Amino acid sequence: MIRPRLYMQKLLLCLLFVFPLVLNAQQMEVDRVKTQLFQQKDSISYVNTLNRLAVLYQACQLDSCGYYASLARDMAVRINYPKGKARALRNLGSYYAFRPHRYLSYLFYNDALEESRLAGDSVNVASVLMNIGIYHQYTGKHAAARHYINRALLLTWELKEDSLRSLVLANYYMVNYADTAASRFASMALQQSEALAT
């Protein structure tokens, strides 16, 4: 069984060497998606591409993340595209979480959750539940964090979304690793996350 602390040390060491390559790959993907943006003729595809850019920019240019998420939200509202609006709201929630403007982040995440449910976008519902769980963890509300992470995890199993489940499992570990009652399950979640990601 992998020891969580050793695993995290190996992961951090690996990231130290891989990070420059990842940033280069991230920039190449941003350039590719930007090219797609200017080729879009369909409004829904345009909103989806704006949301994709917002996600890509979270890691490297936070202001651009907020800019593209705002554009996506405004256009999704204009063309009455609920799924695009819900995803843009989630991206804005993440943008404000990294700012950090926690209260605005929480408001956008709540709006994203409501809009995702109305749009029937269960994948986005699971993502937002995870984001809200992380939000509660960082504000010191461990019970609420666990509640939302558990709901997100159950939904990813129902949806059979392995890539999303891997991400939720990693965040499940982050929420629960320090809790002695849940640490064994947290370690198992980390192992499952690694297996799915591999």
Beta strands, then each sheet from edge to edge (+ up, - down):
end
